[in-house]
Amino acid sequence: MSTHTKHNAPRFSVGGVSLRTDALDPYQLRQAVEKNPRAFAEKIIPQIEAGKVRWEDVKNLRDLWHALRDLQVETRMEIAERSVPVMTGAFALLTGQLTVAGLNAAYEAVPEIGSQLVTDMDSNKKRMTIAGILPEGGNNLDVEEGQNFPMLGASAERYDISHRRRGFCLCISAEMVEENDLAEVISRVQAGGRIAANAIEVQTLEKVTDHHGSAASGSNYVLNLNGTGAALYRANNTAPFTRLPASTDSTGIAGNRLTNNALVDTTDLDNARLQLASVKDSIGARVSVASGELKLLVPTALEGTAVKILGSEYLPGEESSLNAWGPRGRWRPTLLSSPRLDDLSASAWYFGVFAPQFVRKWKLRLEQATMAGRDTMMFVEKRMAMMIRLAWDVEIGARDYVYVIQSLSQSTAPKDE
């Protein structure tokens, strides 16, 4: 049985050398590099990117080091938007590609909801400005005969989104190679991907909830309006937040923050819905929101309550009254929850359409850089066989303030700790 499995193991060929994808033989790899250095990179990289070759398929790290450390291979690198050939060590190429793939796999495996709450956007600027749009003459779109049609232009509202560069280095020592400590290598690679994913998710949720900015003493605001940071969630509509509901609107409550509105039953959702129905766009018209776009964002502590409310077809005690928030209800939102929200507040919850309001600006997407080999300075100075740097630059900013309603169980904001 074992012979049959080995014979039928997945394989690919480099320079006439047949290599197994599930158990890399170091000296067969050396033979393949020696026969065709260019083909090695061309063949091995697609196998790794497709997930057919992983760190787990390396059976002996020490032998791999000895087999490939003195060999050079040709690969291609993007420099100034052009693909150019470069020479690199075979060990550095193989282990670097395996590490990048492992980091990406671990990153993708982390559950997240942040991407459903933002609009992702790439920008090479450290500070990006998004201007509100308003027709000339405000909300008057009437055009008399012979007169010009009004042009759409920038309104008085300007939203700024900054940047935040983060990252870390992951090192594999010569001792780990010599001791064939593959388990530790794999553990560090997987941890690196998880750390990056968790950091980005926490950052996204902190900004979407404006945890720091809308606290009692605000800082690190998600909303930077007309050059000034300000609390996003507020119980007033004072200038310049005049498009928020006034106390004379349907609920008699001003702003986009509802206090003493703990999530208990459908009436609390009704309060948030009516508040959202009173917000206005840049020309002073009420914002119309498609029910299919609505989201209910809650911490894990409130998830059970939310599931019960949204899962009930009829109102409690009224079997003849259809629950408008239930499975067949017209107002049923998409429920999103994360235990990471409980660290910010176990009682605050949010209702609205998030993506039009929040932009996640990527100045630098997840980027990996690898250095490995005996001739590197880090090996000479510290006996580091390999070093991987993982970096990213992302920040989340608000480009409006009317699309999401925050509800608090009490009258005070969550603490900024």
N, C-alpha and C positions, 0 to 999 in steps of 0.2 A: 504494500500500500504506500509506504513512504517513498519508494523508488518511483512509483507511478506519479505521485504528487510532484516530486522534484522534476521529473521529465516534462510535465505539463505546466510548470510554473511560468508566469508571464515573463517574456523576454523582449529585449530590443538589441539591435546590433550596432556596434560602433567599430568602424575600420575592420570589419570581418570578424570581430570578437562578439560572441553572443553573451549578453549580460542578463542575469535574473533581476527583476525589479523588486522581488520580495526578500532578497538576501544578497546584498552587494558583496562580491568577493574583491577585496582590495587589490590582489595581484592580477586579476582579470581586468580590473579598472586601469591598472598601470599599463598592462599590455595594450589596452584600447587607446590610451592616451599616446603611447609611443608610436603606434601605427598611424594614428590620424588625430593630431592635436586639435585641429579645427573642427572636425566632425564630433569630437567628444562634447564640446559645449553645445553644438547644434542639436545633438541627440539627447543629452542628459537633462538640459533645462526644460524642454517640453514635458518630459516624463515627470519631473518634479512638480511643475506647475499644474499638471493634470492630476496630481495626488497619487500617482502610481509608484513613486519612490519617495520615502519619508525617512526621517531620522530613525524610526523604529526598524528600518530595513538594514541599517548599519549594524553588523554583528560584532565588529572588533574595531574600536576607534584607534587603538594603538597601531594596529597593522595598517589601517587606512592612512594614518599620519606618515608612517615609514614608507609606504608604497607610493604616495603622491607628493610628498613635501618638496622634492627637488625637480618636479616636472612643471613645465609651462604650457598653457593652452591659450588658444586665440578665441576671444569672444568679442562682442560688440557692446559699445556703450553710447548712450545718448549724451552728446556734448554740444551745447549751443544749438539744440533742436536738430542735430545731425547725428546719424548713426555712424560711428567710426570704429575700426578694429583696434583692439587693445590686447596686450599679453598679460596674463595673470597666472598665479599658481594654481595648479590643478586641485590641491587640497583646499585652498581658499575659495575657489569657484564652487566646488561641490558642497562643502560645508556651509558656505554662505547662502547658496540657493536653498539648501535644506532648512536652514534656520529661518530664512524669509518665509518659506512656505509654512513652516511650523508656527511661526508667529501669526501669520495671517489666518491659519486654521483655528488657532486658539482664540484669536480676536473675534472671528465670525461666530464662534460657538457660544459666546456670552450672550444671554438673553438681554434684549434692550427694547425700550419703547421710545427713546429719544427721537429716532428718525421719523416717527409718526407725528411728532409735535412741532416740527420745524420744516422750513424750506431750505435745503442744502444749496449752497452757492459757492463757487470758487472765485477768489479775487487775490491778485498779487499785491494789493495795497495793504499797508499796515492799518490804515483807517479808511473805511468805506462809508460814503455818505449816500443815503437814499432819501430823495426828496418826495414829499407828498405831491400829488397831481391835482390840479384844479383848473377848470376852464377860465379863460379871461372873462371878467365880469361876474365871477362866482357861479351861482346856480341858475343864472338867467341865460337860457340857451335860445331865446327867441331871436330871429334874424329878419330884419326888415328888408324889403326889396331894395336891391342895390348896395346893401351893406355886407361887410365881410363876416364870414363865419368865425366865431371865437376860436382861438387856438388853445390847445391844452398845454399847460406849462407847470413849472414848479410852484407849489403853494408856499405859504409861510412856514410850514412845518418841515423840518429837516431832521432825519434820524441818522445818527452816527454809530458805526459798529467797529470796534477796535480789533486787536488780535491778541493771542496768548500762545506763545511758543513753549512747548513742554517736551519731555522725553527722558531717556535714560540709556545707560550702556549695560550690556550684558557680556560678561567675560567668561571664557573657558580657559582654565590654567593648563600649563604643560603637565602638571601632576595629574589632572583629570584625564588627560590623553594617555599618559603613561600607565595609569591605573585602570584604563578602559572603563571609566565611570560614565557609561552611556546613560544610565538612569538619571544622573544628576544633570547631564546636558539636556536631555529631553524635558526634565522637570523645569529647568530654567527657561527654556524656550516657551513652554506652555504657560508658565507664570508670566512671562513678558507680554504675551498676547492678551492675557486676561487683565493684567494691570492697565494696559493701554485702553482696552475697551471699557473697563470700569471707570477709569478716570474721565473719559469723554462722556460717558453716560451720566455720571454724577454732575459734571460741569453743566451738561445740557439741562438736567432737571433743576439744578439750583437756579439757573437763569430763567427757565420757563416759569417757575414759581416766584421768581424775583426774591428768593429767600433772604438775600442780604440787603437788597435795595428797598424792599417794602417792609422791613422790620422796623421796630420802634425807632431805632437810630440807624438810618439807612447808609449803605456804602456799596461799592461795586455793583452799580445799577445795571440792569438789563436795558433800561430805557435811557437813551441820551438824546433828548429833544432840544433842537436848536442850540446845540453846544453845551447843554447842561444836563448832568445826571439827575434823575428824579425817580421817586417811587412809582412803580407801574400800577400797583393796586392801591386804590384810595377810596375813601367814603365821601368824596366831594367832586364837584365839577368846576372848580375854580380855574381861572385862566392859568396856563394855556390849554387846560383839559376840558374845554367847553363842549366837546362832542360826546362826553359821557352823560348819562342820565342826570337830570336835575331832580330835586326832591318833590317837584310838582308833577313828575311823570307818573306812569301807571302804578309803580310800587310805593311811591312817596319816599323813596330812598335815593340818595345821590351817589354817583360814582360807580366803579366796577368791583367794589368790595362789599359783600353782604356780611354783616356781623350777626352773631347769635342765630346763625342759620346752619346748625349741625345737620349732617346727612342722616335723617331718620326715616322719612317716608317721601311719598310723591310730592307733598306740599313744598318741601325744601327744593326739589328740582323745579317746581312751578315758579318759585321765587326767583331762581337763577334765570329761568327762561324769560320771564317777564322783564327782568333787568336787561338781559341781552337784547330783547326786542326794542328797547328804548335808546340804544346807542345810535350814533349818526355818523355818516361818512363825511368826506372832505367838503361836499357841497351842501351839507346840512340835511340830507335825506336819511331816513331810517335805513339801517343796514338790513338787507334781506339775506337770510342764511338758509341754505338748503339743509333739510333735516338729516340727509345722508352724510353731511360733513360734520355733524356735531359729535363731540367727544366728551366723555366724563372721565376726568383724571382723579384718581383717589389713591391714598396710601393703602397698604395691605390691611391696616386696622379697620378700614371702612369697606374693604372689598366684599366681604360677606354681605353687608347691608346693601351695597350696590347691586350685587348679583340677585339678591332677594327681590329688590324693587323692580329691576329690569326683567326678571324672570317670571314675574307674576302676570298672568293674562288679565286678571280682574283686580279691582281695588279691594283691599282687605275688608271683609264683612259686607261687600256689595257684589255678589256674584253676577248680577245683571249689568254692572258698570264696567266697561272695558277699560283697562289700564292704558292710558295714552303713552306711558313710558315702557310698557311691556312688549313682549315679542311681536304683537300685532299692532302696537301703538304707533302713531305718526311721529312722535317725538323721541323715539328710542335712540339714544346715542351709542357710539362705540365706546365700550368700557376699556380703559387702560389703567393698569396698576403696577406698582413696583415697590418692593420693600425698601428701596433707597429713599423713597419719599417719606417713609416713617422717621428717618433720621432728621428730616427737615421739619415735619409736623405730622403727628398721627391723627389729626382731626381736620386740617384744612383740605378742601377739595376744590376742583376747578371744572368749569363747564363752558364750552364754546367751540370755536373753530381756531385751532392753534397755528396751523401752517401759514395762513395769510398774515399772522401777526409776528411770528418769530423767524428770523433768518440765522442759520448756522453757517458762518462764513469761514471757509477753509483757505487760508493763505498757503498752507502746506499740508497735503494729504499725508497719510501714514507713510513714512519714508524710512527705509532700512539701509544702512551702510555697514559693510563687513570688511575687516582686515584680519588676515591670518597668514601664518607661515613663519619659518625660522629666520628670515631675513628682515623682519619688521622690527622697528624700534621697541615696540611693546614686548617682543620676545626677548630682545637683548637686555632691556632694563628690568622687566618684571616676570619673565618666563610665562607670558600670556600667549597661549597657542592661537587664540582667536578672540576678537572683540567685535561685538555687534552694537551699533548705535541705532536706537529707534527714536524718531522725532516726529512731531506734528505741530501744526499751528492752527488753532481753531478758536473761534469765539462766537457766542450767541448774542444777538441783539434784537430788540423789538423795533419793528418798523410801523407800528401803530399801537393803540392802547385801548381799543374798543371791542375786540373780538373774543375776549375771554373774561369770565366772571369768576372771581375768587370768593369762596364762602368759608367763613370761620365759625367755629362752634361757640365762640365767645366774642367779646368786644375788642380784644387785644390781638395784635399780630403775632405770628410765630416768632420765637426768640432767634436771634442771629448768634449762634454759638460757634 
